[in-house]
């Protein structure tokens, strides 16, 4: 920032379950992050791409996304980002975390959280990923 202070990390939270999205968004905002909400994979792509193409907008530092969503899955979004050479850090959430899904997420450089999970553990993972 112009006054020498550091801007808060910008996180996009994509989750089609409105209650789950609200819980995650509120927790991350309480931790001081700037949080942008997306209700499905298509909206997630729009948010990330729109910020990438606006030089005046700070970049998205982290994506926290459900895997199974309308319009595009979280894995589809991460694959598209990687194909576009975008190295944005990603945490994926799923209630369907089989070995194949886990392997695909890890191959794309994403961390996978199985639902249900402790919110404090997600917050801890967010802090660690942003610090790395």
N, CA, C and O atoms as a MOPAC input file, in Angstrom:
PM7 MOZYME 1SCF
protein

 N      0.83200 1    -1.17800 1     0.00000 1
 C      0.00000 1     0.00000 1     0.00000 1
 C      0.88200 1     1.24800 1     0.00000 1
 O      2.04600 1     1.18400 1     0.39600 1
 N      0.35000 1     2.35200 1    -0.43000 1
 C      1.11600 1     3.58700 1    -0.56900 1
 C      1.66100 1     4.09100 1     0.76400 1
 O      2.72000 1     4.71800 1     0.79300 1
 N      0.96400 1     3.83200 1     1.86300 1
 C      1.42100 1     4.32700 1     3.15000 1
 C      2.39800 1     3.37800 1     3.83700 1
 O      2.76500 1     3.60300 1     4.99100 1
 N      2.82700 1     2.31800 1     3.14600 1
 C      3.80200 1     1.39700 1     3.68500 1
 C      3.19900 1     0.22800 1     4.44500 1
 O      3.91700 1    -0.69200 1     4.83600 1
 N      1.90600 1     0.25200 1     4.65500 1
 C      1.28100 1    -0.87400 1     5.32800 1
 C      1.04100 1    -1.98600 1     4.32800 1
 O      0.90200 1    -1.75000 1     3.12800 1
 N      0.99600 1    -3.17900 1     4.83500 1
 C      0.78600 1    -4.32800 1     3.98100 1
 C     -0.71000 1    -4.55100 1     3.78600 1
 O     -1.48500 1    -4.44200 1     4.73600 1
 N     -1.11400 1    -4.86300 1     2.56000 1
 C     -2.52000 1    -5.14000 1     2.30000 1
 C     -2.87000 1    -6.51600 1     2.83100 1
 O     -2.01100 1    -7.39600 1     2.88400 1
 N     -4.12900 1    -6.71600 1     3.22600 1
 C     -4.52900 1    -8.05900 1     3.66800 1
 C     -4.53400 1    -9.01700 1     2.48100 1
 O     -4.77700 1    -8.61100 1     1.34500 1
 N     -4.26800 1   -10.27100 1     2.75100 1
 C     -4.31900 1   -11.27400 1     1.69000 1
 C     -5.72100 1   -11.32900 1     1.11800 1
 O     -6.70900 1   -11.21000 1     1.84300 1
 N     -5.79500 1   -11.51200 1    -0.19200 1
 C     -7.07900 1   -11.60200 1    -0.89200 1
 C     -7.37200 1   -13.07400 1    -1.16600 1
 O     -6.58400 1   -13.77100 1    -1.80500 1
 N     -8.51700 1   -13.53100 1    -0.67400 1
 C     -8.92200 1   -14.93000 1    -0.80000 1
 C    -10.27400 1   -14.99700 1    -1.49000 1
 O    -11.18500 1   -14.23900 1    -1.15600 1
 N    -10.40800 1   -15.90700 1    -2.45600 1
 C    -11.70700 1   -16.18600 1    -3.06400 1
 C    -12.20600 1   -17.50100 1    -2.46900 1
 O    -11.51000 1   -18.51500 1    -2.51700 1
 N    -13.41300 1   -17.47500 1    -1.91100 1
 C    -14.04700 1   -18.67100 1    -1.36100 1
 C    -15.18600 1   -19.05400 1    -2.30000 1
 O    -16.12900 1   -18.28700 1    -2.49800 1
 N    -15.08400 1   -20.25800 1    -2.87900 1
 C    -16.11400 1   -20.75600 1    -3.78900 1
 C    -16.77100 1   -21.98400 1    -3.17200 1
 O    -16.12200 1   -23.00100 1    -2.92500 1
 N    -18.05900 1   -21.86600 1    -2.93200 1
 C    -18.81800 1   -22.94800 1    -2.30400 1
 C    -20.27900 1   -22.75300 1    -2.66700 1
 O    -20.83900 1   -21.67800 1    -2.45000 1
 N    -20.90800 1   -23.80400 1    -3.22700 1
 C    -22.30500 1   -23.66600 1    -3.63100 1
 C    -23.27300 1   -23.81400 1    -2.46300 1
 O    -24.42600 1   -23.39700 1    -2.56900 1
 N    -22.83300 1   -24.39500 1    -1.35700 1
 C    -23.67200 1   -24.47800 1    -0.15600 1
 C    -23.53700 1   -23.14700 1     0.58000 1
 O    -22.47900 1   -22.84300 1     1.13100 1
 N    -24.60300 1   -22.36000 1     0.58900 1
 C    -24.52400 1   -20.99900 1     1.12500 1
 C    -24.14900 1   -20.96000 1     2.60200 1
 O    -23.43200 1   -20.05400 1     3.02700 1
 N    -24.61400 1   -21.91500 1     3.38800 1
 C    -24.28900 1   -21.93500 1     4.81300 1
 C    -22.80200 1   -22.23700 1     5.03400 1
 O    -22.14900 1   -21.58600 1     5.85000 1
 N    -22.27800 1   -23.21300 1     4.31600 1
 C    -20.85500 1   -23.54400 1     4.42800 1
 C    -19.99900 1   -22.36600 1     3.96100 1
 O    -18.98900 1   -22.03600 1     4.58300 1
 N    -20.41500 1   -21.73700 1     2.85900 1
 C    -19.67500 1   -20.57200 1     2.34600 1
 C    -19.66800 1   -19.46200 1     3.39100 1
 O    -18.62900 1   -18.84800 1     3.63300 1
 N    -20.80900 1   -19.20100 1     4.00700 1
 C    -20.90300 1   -18.15100 1     5.01800 1
 C    -19.96500 1   -18.42100 1     6.18700 1
 O    -19.28200 1   -17.51100 1     6.65600 1
 N    -19.92600 1   -19.66600 1     6.66100 1
 C    -19.05200 1   -20.02300 1     7.78500 1
 C    -17.58200 1   -19.78400 1     7.45400 1
 O    -16.84800 1   -19.19600 1     8.24800 1
 N    -17.16600 1   -20.23600 1     6.29500 1
 C    -15.76400 1   -20.07900 1     5.89000 1
 C    -15.43000 1   -18.60400 1     5.68000 1
 O    -14.39200 1   -18.12900 1     6.14200 1
 N    -16.29900 1   -17.88400 1     4.99000 1
 C    -16.06600 1   -16.46000 1     4.72200 1
 C    -15.97000 1   -15.67200 1     6.02300 1
 O    -15.05000 1   -14.87200 1     6.19300 1
 N    -16.90400 1   -15.88800 1     6.93900 1
 C    -16.87500 1   -15.15000 1     8.20900 1
 C    -15.60100 1   -15.43700 1     8.99000 1
 O    -15.00300 1   -14.51800 1     9.54900 1
 N    -15.17700 1   -16.69600 1     9.03800 1
 C    -13.97000 1   -17.05600 1     9.77800 1
 C    -12.74700 1   -16.37600 1     9.17800 1
 O    -11.90200 1   -15.86100 1     9.90900 1
 N    -12.64800 1   -16.37100 1     7.86100 1
 C    -11.48300 1   -15.76800 1     7.21500 1
 C    -11.49500 1   -14.24400 1     7.32800 1
 O    -10.44100 1   -13.62500 1     7.46600 1
 N    -12.66600 1   -13.64700 1     7.27200 1
 C    -12.74000 1   -12.19000 1     7.46300 1
 C    -12.34300 1   -11.80500 1     8.89200 1
 O    -11.68300 1   -10.78700 1     9.09700 1
 N    -12.74100 1   -12.61100 1     9.87700 1
 C    -12.34200 1   -12.35400 1    11.26000 1
 C    -10.82900 1   -12.43300 1    11.41800 1
 O    -10.25300 1   -11.76700 1    12.27800 1
 N    -10.18700 1   -13.25200 1    10.58000 1
 C     -8.72900 1   -13.36600 1    10.60800 1
 C     -8.04500 1   -12.21500 1     9.87200 1
 O     -6.81700 1   -12.15700 1     9.81500 1
 N     -8.83500 1   -11.30000 1     9.31000 1
 C     -8.27400 1   -10.10800 1     8.69400 1
 C     -8.05300 1   -10.17200 1     7.20100 1
 O     -7.44900 1    -9.26400 1     6.63100 1
 N     -8.52600 1   -11.21900 1     6.55500 1
 C     -8.34800 1   -11.35400 1     5.10600 1
 C     -9.45100 1   -10.62200 1     4.34800 1
 O    -10.56100 1   -10.44700 1     4.85000 1
 N     -9.12500 1   -10.20400 1     3.14000 1
 C    -10.14400 1    -9.69300 1     2.22300 1
 C    -10.71400 1   -10.90700 1     1.50800 1
 O     -9.97400 1   -11.63600 1     0.84800 1
 N    -12.01100 1   -11.13500 1     1.62900 1
 C    -12.61700 1   -12.34300 1     1.08800 1
 C    -13.65200 1   -11.98900 1     0.03400 1
 O    -14.52200 1   -11.14400 1     0.24500 1
 N    -13.53600 1   -12.65700 1    -1.10200 1
 C    -14.47500 1   -12.51400 1    -2.21100 1
 C    -15.24100 1   -13.83200 1    -2.29600 1
 O    -14.64200 1   -14.90600 1    -2.24300 1
 N    -16.54700 1   -13.74900 1    -2.42700 1
 C    -17.37800 1   -14.95500 1    -2.47000 1
 C    -17.76300 1   -15.32900 1    -3.89500 1
 O    -18.00900 1   -14.47200 1    -4.74300 1
 N    -17.80800 1   -16.64700 1    -4.12900 1
 C    -18.28000 1   -17.18200 1    -5.40400 1
 C    -19.19100 1   -18.36500 1    -5.09200 1
 O    -18.84700 1   -19.22700 1    -4.28300 1
 N    -20.34900 1   -18.39800 1    -5.73700 1
 C    -21.33700 1   -19.43100 1    -5.43200 1
 C    -21.21100 1   -20.67600 1    -6.30200 1
 O    -21.91600 1   -21.65900 1    -6.07400 1
 N    -20.32400 1   -20.65200 1    -7.29300 1
 C    -20.10300 1   -21.84600 1    -8.12000 1
 C    -18.77600 1   -21.70600 1    -8.86300 1
 O    -18.11500 1   -20.67100 1    -8.77700 1
 N    -18.39600 1   -22.74100 1    -9.58400 1
 C    -17.11400 1   -22.74600 1   -10.28700 1
 C    -17.01100 1   -21.69400 1   -11.37800 1
 O    -15.93800 1   -21.13500 1   -11.60200 1
 N    -18.10400 1   -21.42200 1   -12.05000 1
 C    -18.09000 1   -20.38300 1   -13.08500 1
 C    -17.81200 1   -19.01500 1   -12.49900 1
 O    -17.02800 1   -18.24400 1   -13.05100 1
 N    -18.45100 1   -18.71500 1   -11.38900 1
 C    -18.24100 1   -17.43700 1   -10.69300 1
 C    -16.80100 1   -17.33400 1   -10.18400 1
 O    -16.19100 1   -16.26500 1   -10.21700 1
 N    -16.26800 1   -18.47200 1    -9.70900 1
 C    -14.88000 1   -18.50700 1    -9.25100 1
 C    -13.93600 1   -18.11500 1   -10.38100 1
 O    -13.04100 1   -17.29000 1   -10.19500 1
 N    -14.13800 1   -18.70500 1   -11.54000 1
 C    -13.28900 1   -18.36100 1   -12.69600 1
 C    -13.39300 1   -16.88600 1   -13.04500 1
 O    -12.38300 1   -16.23600 1   -13.31300 1
 N    -14.60800 1   -16.35800 1   -13.04200 1
 C    -14.80800 1   -14.93900 1   -13.34600 1
 C    -14.03900 1   -14.06800 1   -12.35900 1
 O    -13.36400 1   -13.12400 1   -12.77100 1
 N    -14.13000 1   -14.36400 1   -11.07600 1
 C    -13.44300 1   -13.56700 1   -10.05400 1
 C    -11.93400 1   -13.60500 1   -10.23700 1
 O    -11.27500 1   -12.56600 1   -10.19500 1
 N    -11.38600 1   -14.79000 1   -10.44000 1
 C     -9.93900 1   -14.92500 1   -10.56200 1
 C     -9.43800 1   -14.28300 1   -11.84900 1
 O     -8.44000 1   -13.56400 1   -11.83400 1
 N    -10.11800 1   -14.53500 1   -12.95500 1
 C     -9.69500 1   -13.96600 1   -14.23700 1
 C     -9.85100 1   -12.45000 1   -14.24100 1
 O     -8.98600 1   -11.74100 1   -14.75600 1
 N    -10.94500 1   -11.94500 1   -13.67400 1
 C    -11.15400 1   -10.49300 1   -13.68100 1
 C    -10.06300 1    -9.77900 1   -12.89200 1
 O     -9.63400 1    -8.69400 1   -13.28300 1
 N     -9.60800 1   -10.36900 1   -11.79000 1
 C     -8.54000 1    -9.74500 1   -11.01200 1
 C     -7.20100 1    -9.85300 1   -11.73400 1
 O     -6.37300 1    -8.94800 1   -11.63900 1
 N     -6.98500 1   -10.94200 1   -12.44600 1
 C     -5.72200 1   -11.13100 1   -13.16000 1
 C     -5.57400 1   -10.13800 1   -14.30700 1
 O     -4.45400 1    -9.79100 1   -14.68400 1
 N     -6.68600 1    -9.68000 1   -14.86200 1
 C     -6.63900 1    -8.78600 1   -16.01900 1
 C     -6.79200 1    -7.31200 1   -15.65400 1
 O     -6.89200 1    -6.46300 1   -16.54000 1
 N     -6.81200 1    -7.00500 1   -14.37200 1
 C     -6.89100 1    -5.61100 1   -13.94200 1
 C     -5.61600 1    -5.27200 1   -13.18800 1
 O     -5.47800 1    -5.64700 1   -12.02400 1
 N     -4.68200 1    -4.57200 1   -13.82100 1
 C     -3.40200 1    -4.29600 1   -13.17500 1
 C     -3.53300 1    -3.53000 1   -11.86400 1
 O     -2.67600 1    -3.65100 1   -10.98900 1
 N     -4.59500 1    -2.74400 1   -11.72100 1
 C     -4.75300 1    -1.96400 1   -10.49100 1
 C     -5.29500 1    -2.79900 1    -9.33700 1
 O     -5.21300 1    -2.38000 1    -8.18200 1
 N     -5.84600 1    -3.97100 1    -9.63100 1
 C     -6.42300 1    -4.82600 1    -8.58800 1
 C     -5.34200 1    -5.72100 1    -8.00400 1
 O     -4.57600 1    -6.33500 1    -8.74700 1
 N     -5.27500 1    -5.79900 1    -6.68900 1
 C     -4.32900 1    -6.73800 1    -6.08300 1
 C     -4.65400 1    -8.16700 1    -6.53100 1
 O     -5.81400 1    -8.47400 1    -6.80200 1
 N     -3.67300 1    -9.02200 1    -6.61100 1
 C     -3.93000 1   -10.39300 1    -7.07300 1
 C     -4.68200 1   -11.20900 1    -6.03400 1
 O     -4.75400 1   -10.84700 1    -4.85900 1
 N     -5.23300 1   -12.30400 1    -6.49400 1
 C     -5.84000 1   -13.27300 1    -5.58800 1
 C     -4.68900 1   -14.09600 1    -5.02100 1
 O     -3.91800 1   -14.68700 1    -5.77700 1
 N     -4.57100 1   -14.13800 1    -3.70200 1
 C     -3.47300 1   -14.84900 1    -3.05000 1
 C     -3.78600 1   -16.31500 1    -2.79800 1
 O     -2.88400 1   -17.15100 1    -2.76200 1
 N     -5.06800 1   -16.62500 1    -2.62300 1
 C     -5.46000 1   -17.99100 1    -2.28900 1
 C     -6.89400 1   -18.22600 1    -2.71600 1
 O     -7.73500 1   -17.33000 1    -2.64800 1
 N     -7.16100 1   -19.44400 1    -3.15400 1
 C     -8.52300 1   -19.87900 1    -3.47000 1
 C     -8.87700 1   -21.00200 1    -2.50600 1
 O     -8.10200 1   -21.94100 1    -2.32200 1
 N    -10.04500 1   -20.90200 1    -1.89500 1
 C    -10.59900 1   -21.97100 1    -1.07100 1
 C    -11.89300 1   -22.37200 1    -1.76400 1
 O    -12.84400 1   -21.59200 1    -1.81300 1
 N    -11.92900 1   -23.59400 1    -2.30100 1
 C    -13.05400 1   -23.98100 1    -3.14200 1
 C    -13.54100 1   -25.39100 1    -2.87200 1
 O    -12.76200 1   -26.30800 1    -2.61100 1
 N    -14.84800 1   -25.53100 1    -2.94400 1
 C    -15.44800 1   -26.85600 1    -2.95000 1
 C    -15.06600 1   -27.51000 1    -4.27400 1
 O    -14.76700 1   -26.81600 1    -5.24600 1
 N    -15.07600 1   -28.82700 1    -4.31600 1
 C    -14.79500 1   -29.50600 1    -5.58200 1
 C    -16.05900 1   -29.64500 1    -6.40500 1
 O    -16.07100 1   -29.27000 1    -7.57700 1
 N    -17.11600 1   -30.17200 1    -5.82500 1
 C    -18.35400 1   -30.41000 1    -6.58400 1
 C    -19.24700 1   -29.18100 1    -6.51100 1
 O    -19.87300 1   -28.89600 1    -5.49100 1
 N    -19.28300 1   -28.45600 1    -7.64200 1
 C    -20.11200 1   -27.24300 1    -7.74800 1
 C    -20.70100 1   -27.16100 1    -9.14200 1
 O    -20.18000 1   -27.76500 1   -10.07900 1
 N    -21.79500 1   -26.41000 1    -9.28200 1
 C    -22.34300 1   -26.16900 1   -10.61600 1
 C    -21.37800 1   -25.34000 1   -11.46800 1
 O    -20.51900 1   -24.63300 1   -10.94100 1
 N    -21.52900 1   -25.43700 1   -12.75400 1
 C    -20.79500 1   -24.66000 1   -13.76100 1
 C    -19.38600 1   -25.18100 1   -13.99900 1
 O    -18.99500 1   -25.36100 1   -15.15200 1
 N    -18.62300 1   -25.42600 1   -12.96400 1
 C    -17.27600 1   -25.99100 1   -13.09600 1
 C    -16.86700 1   -26.53300 1   -11.73700 1
 O    -17.13300 1   -25.91000 1   -10.70900 1
 N    -16.22800 1   -27.68200 1   -11.73000 1
 C    -15.77200 1   -28.23100 1   -10.45500 1
 C    -14.52300 1   -27.49000 1    -9.99400 1
 O    -13.83900 1   -26.84200 1   -10.78700 1
 N    -14.24100 1   -27.59400 1    -8.71400 1
 C    -13.03100 1   -26.98500 1    -8.19300 1
 C    -11.78800 1   -27.51600 1    -8.88800 1
 O    -10.85200 1   -26.76000 1    -9.15100 1
 N    -11.77100 1   -28.82300 1    -9.19100 1
 C    -10.62700 1   -29.40000 1    -9.91100 1
 C    -10.52100 1   -28.83000 1   -11.32000 1
 O     -9.41500 1   -28.56200 1   -11.79000 1
 N    -11.65400 1   -28.63700 1   -12.00400 1
 C    -11.63700 1   -28.03700 1   -13.34600 1
 C    -11.03700 1   -26.63400 1   -13.30200 1
 O    -10.25700 1   -26.25500 1   -14.17500 1
 N    -11.40500 1   -25.87800 1   -12.28600 1
 C    -10.90400 1   -24.51700 1   -12.14700 1
 C     -9.39500 1   -24.52300 1   -11.91200 1
 O     -8.66400 1   -23.75200 1   -12.53500 1
 N     -8.92900 1   -25.39300 1   -11.01500 1
 C     -7.49200 1   -25.46000 1   -10.73900 1
 C     -6.73500 1   -25.89000 1   -11.99300 1
 O     -5.67600 1   -25.33700 1   -12.29000 1
 N     -7.25300 1   -26.85800 1   -12.72300 1
 C     -6.62000 1   -27.29800 1   -13.96900 1
 C     -6.52300 1   -26.13800 1   -14.95800 1
 O     -5.47600 1   -25.93400 1   -15.57200 1
 N     -7.60500 1   -25.38200 1   -15.11300 1
 C     -7.59300 1   -24.22500 1   -16.02500 1
 C     -6.56800 1   -23.18500 1   -15.58300 1
 O     -5.87300 1   -22.60600 1   -16.41800 1
 N     -6.47200 1   -22.94600 1   -14.28700 1
 C     -5.49300 1   -21.98200 1   -13.78000 1
 C     -4.07100 1   -22.45700 1   -14.06600 1
 O     -3.22800 1   -21.67000 1   -14.49700 1
 N     -3.80500 1   -23.73000 1   -13.83100 1
 C     -2.45600 1   -24.26500 1   -14.06300 1
 C     -2.10200 1   -24.23300 1   -15.54500 1
 O     -0.96300 1   -23.93600 1   -15.90500 1
 N     -3.06500 1   -24.53600 1   -16.39800 1
 C     -2.82100 1   -24.47600 1   -17.84600 1
 C     -2.52400 1   -23.05200 1   -18.29400 1
 O     -1.82300 1   -22.84100 1   -19.28400 1
 N     -3.05800 1   -22.07300 1   -17.56300 1
 C     -2.80400 1   -20.65900 1   -17.87300 1
 C     -1.56200 1   -20.14400 1   -17.13500 1
 O     -1.32100 1   -18.93800 1   -17.07600 1
 N     -0.78500 1   -21.06600 1   -16.57700 1
 C      0.44500 1   -20.71900 1   -15.85000 1
 C      0.18300 1   -19.85900 1   -14.61700 1
 O      1.03000 1   -19.05700 1   -14.22300 1
 N     -0.97100 1   -20.02400 1   -14.01900 1
 C     -1.32900 1   -19.29400 1   -12.79900 1
 C     -0.99100 1   -20.17700 1   -11.59400 1
 O     -1.50800 1   -21.28600 1   -11.45900 1
 N     -0.12900 1   -19.67600 1   -10.73700 1
 C      0.34500 1   -20.46700 1    -9.59800 1
 C     -0.39300 1   -20.13600 1    -8.29800 1
 O      0.10800 1   -20.44100 1    -7.21500 1
 N     -1.55900 1   -19.52400 1    -8.38600 1
 C     -2.32800 1   -19.18000 1    -7.19000 1
 C     -2.49900 1   -20.41300 1    -6.30700 1
 O     -2.82100 1   -21.49700 1    -6.79400 1
 N     -2.28400 1   -20.23900 1    -5.02400 1
 C     -2.41700 1   -21.33700 1    -4.07300 1
 C     -3.88800 1   -21.70300 1    -3.91500 1
 O     -4.76800 1   -20.84500 1    -3.96800 1
 N     -4.13900 1   -23.02300 1    -3.71700 1
 C     -5.52400 1   -23.51200 1    -3.67900 1
 C     -5.71000 1   -24.53600 1    -2.56800 1
 O     -4.89700 1   -25.44100 1    -2.38200 1
 N     -6.80300 1   -24.36400 1    -1.84000 1
 C     -7.29800 1   -25.37600 1    -0.91400 1
 C     -8.64300 1   -25.83600 1    -1.45800 1
 O     -9.54000 1   -25.02300 1    -1.68500 1
 N     -8.78000 1   -27.14600 1    -1.66500 1
 C    -10.03900 1   -27.71400 1    -2.13200 1
 C    -10.72800 1   -28.43600 1    -0.98700 1
 O    -10.08100 1   -29.09000 1    -0.16900 1
 N    -12.05100 1   -28.31000 1    -0.93600 1
 C    -12.85700 1   -28.96300 1     0.09000 1
 C    -13.78800 1   -29.96000 1    -0.60200 1
 O    -14.32900 1   -29.68000 1    -1.67200 1
 N    -13.96600 1   -31.12900 1     0.02500 1
 C    -14.87100 1   -32.10200 1    -0.56700 1
 C    -15.41000 1   -33.06100 1     0.47500 1
 O    -14.74600 1   -33.36300 1     1.46700 1
 N    -16.61400 1   -33.53200 1     0.23900 1
 C    -17.18600 1   -34.60700 1     1.04300 1
 C    -16.96800 1   -35.94200 1     0.34100 1
 O    -17.40100 1   -36.98500 1     0.83100 1
 N    -16.29500 1   -35.90700 1    -0.81200 1
 C    -16.09800 1   -37.10200 1    -1.63800 1
 C    -14.62100 1   -37.29900 1    -1.94900 1
 O    -14.24900 1   -37.45800 1    -3.11100 1
 N    -13.77400 1   -37.29000 1    -0.92100 1
 C    -12.33000 1   -37.32100 1    -1.10200 1
 C    -11.74900 1   -38.70500 1    -1.27500 1
 O    -11.06100 1   -39.20300 1    -0.38400 1
 N    -12.01200 1   -39.33300 1    -2.40300 1
 C    -11.42700 1   -40.64400 1    -2.66200 1
 C     -9.96000 1   -40.49600 1    -3.06500 1
 O     -9.47600 1   -39.37900 1    -3.25100 1
 N     -9.26000 1   -41.60700 1    -3.19700 1
 C     -7.82600 1   -41.57500 1    -3.50100 1
 C     -7.52700 1   -40.90400 1    -4.83800 1
 O     -6.54400 1   -40.17300 1    -4.96000 1
 N     -8.36900 1   -41.14900 1    -5.84000 1
 C     -8.15100 1   -40.54800 1    -7.16100 1
 C     -8.29200 1   -39.02200 1    -7.10300 1
 O     -7.48900 1   -38.29600 1    -7.68800 1
 N     -9.30500 1   -38.55200 1    -6.40300 1
 C     -9.51600 1   -37.10600 1    -6.25900 1
 C     -8.33900 1   -36.48100 1    -5.51800 1
 O     -7.83700 1   -35.42700 1    -5.90900 1
 N     -7.90800 1   -37.13500 1    -4.45600 1
 C     -6.77500 1   -36.63200 1    -3.67800 1
 C     -5.51400 1   -36.55000 1    -4.54700 1
 O     -4.78400 1   -35.56000 1    -4.49400 1
 N     -5.26200 1   -37.58600 1    -5.34000 1
 C     -4.08400 1   -37.60800 1    -6.21100 1
 C     -4.15400 1   -36.50000 1    -7.26200 1
 O     -3.15000 1   -35.84600 1    -7.54400 1
 N     -5.33100 1   -36.28800 1    -7.83900 1
 C     -5.48300 1   -35.21300 1    -8.84000 1
 C     -5.24400 1   -33.85000 1    -8.21600 1
 O     -4.56300 1   -33.00600 1    -8.79800 1
 N     -5.80500 1   -33.63200 1    -7.02400 1
 C     -5.62400 1   -32.35100 1    -6.33700 1
 C     -4.14600 1   -32.11100 1    -6.04100 1
 O     -3.62800 1   -31.02600 1    -6.30400 1
 N     -3.47900 1   -33.10500 1    -5.50500 1
 C     -2.06300 1   -32.95800 1    -5.16900 1
 C     -1.21100 1   -32.73700 1    -6.41200 1
 O     -0.26100 1   -31.95400 1    -6.37800 1
 N     -1.54100 1   -33.41900 1    -7.51400 1
 C     -0.79800 1   -33.24300 1    -8.76300 1
 C     -0.92200 1   -31.81300 1    -9.29600 1
 O     -0.03300 1   -31.32100 1    -9.99100 1
 N     -2.02500 1   -31.15900 1    -8.96500 1
 C     -2.24000 1   -29.77700 1    -9.39500 1
 C     -1.72200 1   -28.76900 1    -8.36400 1
 O     -1.85600 1   -27.55900 1    -8.54500 1
 N     -1.13300 1   -29.28000 1    -7.28800 1
 C     -0.56700 1   -28.39500 1    -6.27500 1
 C     -1.58000 1   -27.85500 1    -5.28200 1
 O     -1.32100 1   -26.85700 1    -4.61000 1
 N     -2.73200 1   -28.50600 1    -5.18300 1
 C     -3.78000 1   -28.05900 1    -4.25700 1
 C     -3.77400 1   -28.93600 1    -3.01600 1
 O     -3.39700 1   -30.10600 1    -3.06900 1
 N     -4.19000 1   -28.36500 1    -1.91900 1
 C     -4.35700 1   -29.11800 1    -0.68100 1
 C     -5.82400 1   -29.50700 1    -0.57500 1
 O     -6.70100 1   -28.70300 1    -0.88900 1
 N     -6.09800 1   -30.72300 1    -0.14100 1
 C     -7.47000 1   -31.21000 1    -0.06100 1
 C     -7.90900 1   -31.33500 1     1.39400 1
 O     -7.20500 1   -31.91400 1     2.22100 1
 N     -9.08700 1   -30.78200 1     1.69500 1
 C     -9.71100 1   -30.88900 1     3.01100 1
 C    -10.96700 1   -31.71900 1     2.86200 1
 O    -11.83200 1   -31.40600 1     2.04400 1
 N    -11.06900 1   -32.77900 1     3.65100 1
 C    -12.26900 1   -33.61200 1     3.63600 1
 C    -13.32100 1   -33.01900 1     4.55700 1
 O    -13.03100 1   -32.68200 1     5.70500 1
 N    -14.55900 1   -32.89000 1     4.04600 1
 C    -15.68700 1   -32.44700 1     4.85700 1
 C    -16.25500 1   -33.64600 1     5.58300 1
 O    -16.28900 1   -34.73700 1     5.01500 1
 N    -16.68900 1   -33.49100 1     6.77800 1
 C    -16.60900 1   -32.27000 1     7.58100 1
 C    -15.19500 1   -32.09300 1     8.13800 1
 O    -14.45500 1   -33.06100 1     8.30900 1
 N    -14.84200 1   -30.85100 1     8.41300 1
 C    -13.53600 1   -30.54800 1     8.98400 1
 C    -13.71000 1   -29.49500 1    10.05700 1
 O    -14.73500 1   -28.81700 1    10.12500 1
 N    -12.71000 1   -29.36800 1    10.88100 1
 C    -12.71100 1   -28.34300 1    11.91500 1
 C    -12.32700 1   -27.01300 1    11.27000 1
 O    -11.30800 1   -26.93100 1    10.58400 1
 N    -13.11500 1   -25.99500 1    11.47900 1
 C    -12.84700 1   -24.67800 1    10.90300 1
 C    -11.47900 1   -24.15500 1    11.33600 1
 O    -10.79000 1   -23.50100 1    10.55300 1
 N    -11.08900 1   -24.43400 1    12.55500 1
 C     -9.77900 1   -23.96000 1    13.02400 1
 C     -8.64800 1   -24.60600 1    12.22900 1
 O     -7.60200 1   -23.98800 1    12.02800 1
 N     -8.84800 1   -25.85000 1    11.77400 1
 C     -7.82500 1   -26.52300 1    10.96800 1
 C     -7.72100 1   -25.88400 1     9.58100 1
 O     -6.62400 1   -25.74800 1     9.03800 1
 N     -8.85200 1   -25.49600 1     9.01500 1
 C     -8.83200 1   -24.79900 1     7.73100 1
 C     -8.14000 1   -23.45700 1     7.88300 1
 O     -7.32800 1   -23.08100 1     7.03700 1
 N     -8.44600 1   -22.72700 1     8.94900 1
 C     -7.82600 1   -21.42100 1     9.19000 1
 C     -6.31300 1   -21.57400 1     9.35100 1
 O     -5.54300 1   -20.74600 1     8.86400 1
 N     -5.90300 1   -22.61500 1    10.02400 1
 C     -4.47500 1   -22.89900 1    10.21600 1
 C     -3.81400 1   -23.18400 1     8.86500 1
 O     -2.71400 1   -22.69700 1     8.60300 1
 N     -4.47400 1   -23.96800 1     8.00600 1
 C     -3.93800 1   -24.28700 1     6.68300 1
 C     -3.84800 1   -23.03000 1     5.81600 1
 O     -2.88600 1   -22.86200 1     5.06700 1
 N     -4.83600 1   -22.15500 1     5.91400 1
 C     -4.81300 1   -20.90000 1     5.16000 1
 C     -3.60600 1   -20.07600 1     5.57600 1
 O     -2.87800 1   -19.57200 1     4.72100 1
 N     -3.38500 1   -19.93100 1     6.87500 1
 C     -2.22700 1   -19.16100 1     7.35800 1
 C     -0.91500 1   -19.75800 1     6.85300 1
 O     -0.02200 1   -19.03200 1     6.41800 1
 N     -0.80800 1   -21.07300 1     6.91300 1
 C      0.42100 1   -21.74100 1     6.47900 1
 C      0.65600 1   -21.56600 1     4.98700 1
 O      1.78300 1   -21.31200 1     4.56200 1
 N     -0.40400 1   -21.70100 1     4.18500 1
 C     -0.23400 1   -21.55500 1     2.73500 1
 C      0.13000 1   -20.14400 1     2.34600 1
 O      0.94000 1   -19.93500 1     1.44200 1
 N     -0.46100 1   -19.16900 1     3.02000 1
 C     -0.14600 1   -17.77500 1     2.70700 1
 C      1.25600 1   -17.39100 1     3.15700 1
 O      1.87800 1   -16.50200 1     2.57600 1
 N      1.75000 1   -18.05800 1     4.18900 1
 C      3.10400 1   -17.76200 1     4.69600 1
 C      4.18200 1   -18.41900 1     3.84500 1
 O      5.33200 1   -17.97800 1     3.85300 1
 N      3.82100 1   -19.47200 1     3.11000 1
 C      4.80600 1   -20.22300 1     2.32000 1
 C      5.26100 1   -19.45200 1     1.09700 1
 O      6.08700 1   -19.94400 1     0.32800 1

